[in-house]
């Protein structure tokens, strides 16, 4: 064995001897490693419960509060056909359905378009409630109707039946037509035939030379 190899073996023996730096390092690791493993395990158990973690859970739909607006849509559009198969559309700036069990949608800035024999016609109102199943719109405020031939109708507190192209009102309605202004407890306007029927404390102020009187006034 050479002198250099003998020296290297001697250094290794001193390094591995009891009380050497290697012996001290082994003792520290024997205590520190199990402790480190315990800390890591504790962190793995506690981290999922921290506020930033994602939690998975199940909700009972019978016990969860439901938002006031069940469904809200901006720029809503509804389409259908009248009794004669002619198309109509109902659009609104926004539509809110408060309950899935009640097929009534609250509309704002609504516009209804329909086709009449003399051309297209438009109905507008600031707000209304649309019954999806009956295809009727109740207007608590002012309704404006205009046809292609220049016929105009303004009414308040009425119901629009889109399939039959009629406007009905109960509970003191009022409005204007080219022939004048009117008011009554009940009203029915046939938009296609241009017939206006008033009943119940009915009154009308005529404009001379304009259209004929309503079909019936009680």
C-alpha positions in Angstrom: 0.0 0.0 0.0 1.4 3.4 -0.9 2.0 6.2 1.6 -0.8 8.3 0.0 -3.4 5.5 0.3 -2.4 4.9 3.9 -3.0 8.6 4.7 -6.4 8.6 3.0 -7.6 5.5 5.0 -6.4 7.2 8.2 -8.5 10.3 7.5 -11.6 8.2 6.8 -11.1 6.3 10.0 -10.9 9.5 12.0 -14.0 10.9 10.2 -16.1 7.9 11.0 -14.9 7.5 14.6 -17.2 8.0 17.6 -17.5 11.7 18.5 -16.5 12.9 15.0 -18.4 15.4 13.0 -20.1 12.6 11.0 -21.3 11.0 14.2 -22.7 14.3 15.4 -24.5 14.9 12.1 -26.1 11.4 12.2 -27.4 12.1 15.7 -28.9 15.4 14.6 -30.6 13.9 11.6 -31.9 11.0 13.7 -33.9 13.5 15.8 -34.6 16.2 13.2 -35.9 14.1 10.3 -38.8 12.5 12.3 -39.7 16.0 13.6 -39.7 17.4 10.1 -41.9 14.6 8.8 -44.4 15.4 11.6 -44.5 19.1 10.7 -45.1 18.3 7.0 -47.9 15.8 7.9 -49.6 18.5 10.1 -49.4 21.1 7.3 -51.0 18.6 4.9 -53.9 18.0 7.3 -54.5 21.7 8.2 -54.0 23.4 4.8 -57.4 22.2 3.3 -59.2 23.9 6.2 -57.6 27.3 5.7 -59.8 30.2 4.3 -58.1 30.1 0.9 -58.7 26.4 0.3 -61.5 25.1 -1.9 -64.2 23.2 -0.2 -66.7 20.7 -1.6 -70.1 20.4 -0.1 -73.7 19.5 -0.9 -76.7 21.9 -0.6 -80.3 21.0 0.2 -82.4 23.0 -2.2 -85.2 23.1 0.3 -83.1 24.8 2.9 -81.1 27.2 0.7 -82.4 30.8 0.2 -83.3 31.7 -3.3 -82.4 35.1 -4.8 -85.2 37.6 -5.5 -84.6 37.6 -9.2 -85.0 34.0 -10.4 -84.1 34.9 -14.0 -82.9 38.2 -15.4 -82.2 38.8 -19.1 -81.1 41.9 -20.9 -82.3 42.7 -24.4 -85.0 39.9 -24.2 -86.9 38.8 -27.2 -90.1 36.6 -27.4 -91.7 35.4 -30.6 -95.0 33.8 -31.5 -97.8 33.7 -34.0 -101.3 35.1 -33.9 -104.6 33.3 -34.5 -104.0 33.5 -38.3 -100.4 32.3 -38.3 -98.9 35.7 -38.7 -95.7 36.4 -36.7 -95.3 38.8 -33.8 -92.4 39.7 -31.5 -92.1 41.2 -28.1 -88.8 42.7 -27.1 -87.6 44.5 -23.9 -84.6 46.2 -22.5 -84.7 43.7 -19.6 -86.9 40.9 -18.4 -87.2 39.5 -14.9 -89.0 36.3 -14.0 -89.3 36.2 -10.2 -90.4 32.5 -10.0 -90.1 29.5 -12.3 -93.5 28.3 -11.2 -95.2 31.6 -12.3 -94.9 32.1 -16.1 -95.1 35.9 -15.8 -92.1 38.1 -16.9 -91.7 41.7 -15.8 -90.6 43.8 -18.8 -89.1 47.3 -19.1 -88.9 49.4 -22.3 -91.0 46.9 -24.1 -91.9 47.0 -27.8 -94.3 44.6 -29.6 -94.4 44.3 -33.3 -97.1 42.6 -35.4 -98.3 42.3 -39.0 -101.7 43.8 -39.9 -103.4 43.8 -43.4 -102.2 47.3 -44.1 -98.6 46.7 -42.9 -96.6 46.4 -39.7 -97.7 47.9 -36.4 -95.9 48.7 -33.2 -96.9 48.9 -29.6 -94.6 50.5 -27.0 -94.7 51.0 -23.2 -92.3 51.8 -20.4 -93.2 48.6 -18.6 -95.5 45.6 -18.6 -96.0 42.0 -17.4 -95.9 39.3 -20.0 -97.8 36.1 -19.5 -95.8 33.5 -21.5 -98.5 30.9 -21.6 -101.4 33.2 -22.5 -99.2 35.5 -24.7 -100.8 38.5 -23.1 -99.1 41.7 -21.8 -100.7 43.7 -19.0 -99.8 47.4 -19.1 -100.2 49.3 -15.8 -99.1 52.6 -17.4 -99.4 54.1 -20.8 -99.5 52.1 -24.1 -98.8 53.6 -27.5 -100.0 51.9 -30.7 -99.1 53.0 -34.2 -100.0 51.4 -37.5 -98.5 51.8 -41.0 -101.6 53.7 -42.3 -101.1 56.4 -39.6 -103.7 55.1 -37.1 -102.7 55.9 -33.5 -104.1 54.7 -30.2 -103.0 55.7 -26.7 -104.4 53.9 -23.7 -103.7 53.4 -20.0 -104.2 50.3 -17.7 -104.9 47.8 -20.5 -104.1 44.2 -21.5 -102.7 43.3 -24.9 -103.7 39.9 -26.4 -101.1 39.3 -29.0 -102.7 36.2 -30.7 -106.1 38.0 -31.3 -104.6 41.5 -32.0 -106.8 43.1 -29.4 -106.4 45.5 -26.5 -108.7 45.1 -23.5 -109.1 47.1 -20.4 -111.0 46.7 -17.1 -111.1 49.0 -14.1 -111.4 52.5 -15.6 -109.4 52.8 -18.7 -108.7 56.0 -20.8 -107.0 56.9 -24.0 -107.0 58.6 -27.3 -107.6 57.7 -31.0 -107.6 59.9 -34.1 -111.3 60.5 -33.5 -110.8 61.9 -30.0 -110.3 60.9 -26.4 -112.2 58.4 -24.4 -112.7 56.8 -20.9 -114.8 53.9 -19.7 -114.9 51.1 -17.1 -114.2 48.6 -19.9 -112.7 48.8 -23.3 -112.0 46.5 -26.2 -110.0 47.6 -29.3 -109.7 45.4 -32.4 -106.5 46.6 -33.9 -107.0 45.0 -37.2 -110.6 46.1 -37.7 -110.0 49.5 -36.1 -113.1 48.9 -33.8 -113.2 50.4 -30.4 -115.9 49.2 -27.9 -116.5 51.1 -24.6 -118.8 50.1 -21.8 -119.6 51.2 -18.3 -119.7 55.0 -17.6 -118.2 55.5 -21.1 -117.4 59.0 -22.4 -115.7 60.3 -25.5 -114.7 63.7 -26.8 -114.9 63.8 -30.6 -112.8 65.8 -33.0 -115.1 67.0 -35.9 -114.3 65.4 -39.3 -112.2 62.6 -37.9 -113.0 58.8 -37.7 -116.4 57.4 -36.8 -117.7 56.9 -33.3 -116.8 53.7 -31.4 -118.9 50.7 -32.1 -120.7 50.8 -28.8 -120.8 53.2 -25.8 -122.8 52.4 -22.7 
